[in-house]
Amino acid sequence: ALIGVDVLKEPGVFPVEIASIDVTGENHFYTLYIEIVDAERKTDYLTLPPEMVTPQDPETLARIKRESVLLEGIFEEDTGPYVGGLFSLPVPDKVSSLFGTKRVLNGKPKAPHSGTDFRSPLGRLVRAPANSRVAFVGDLYYTGRTVILDHGSGVYSLYAHLLKPLCKVGQELEAGQPVGKVGSTGRSTGAHLHWTVKIRGAKVDPLELVAQYGMERP
């Protein structure tokens, strides 16, 4: 089983309850304890247009709230067994901002970085890192043109700030097929790919997922 620990989870020791049935039909129950420790993270200081950090317009705030509810509904849906297989990177470029990096935007501390940013050129083809079904394609306030892939069993990946999506909702993708092209839409300071991975609602480090369950692709 794959368990995600969210980037905002407080340090501590937490129980994991496991139930299983053996070949004779007998039930077995186990309790494991997982220790979560605080990580040392660097801090990024960014300057952005004020409306992208502290929006005040009522229509904009209403839009942000609607989009937040929409995304929560997508990520909470369990659409069936895992189909993703092994993971690989969606682009071949260097990382510009790591998962969990602390963020100070226009002098205001914000939530840690919920994904991984790649220093990708404008128009770079973004490829599906694993088998998936396209769960969402749309333009969101903060993440701009966005694609969300459903890999099954509550595992989702999100691709933000795209120049142009190249897939449609409901489409079945195999690993390596096009998702979109790198852009700079939404809250962005320049062309790059933001990649978020969630496991049953928990934001996890995409690079760690590739390291533990990844494959090399030519």
Buried (B, 14 or more C-beta within 10 A) or exposed (E): EEEBBBBEEEEEEBEEEEEEEEEEEEEEEEEEEEEEEEEEBEEBEBEEEEEBBEBEEEEEEEBBEEBEEEBEEBBEEEBEEEBBBBBBBBBEBEBBBBBBBBBEBBEEEEEBBBBBBBBBEEEBBBBBBBBBBBBBBBEBBBBBBBBBBBBBBBBBBBBBBBBEBBBEEEEEBEBBBEBBBBBBBBBBEEBBBBBBBBBBEBBBBBBEBBEEBBEEEE
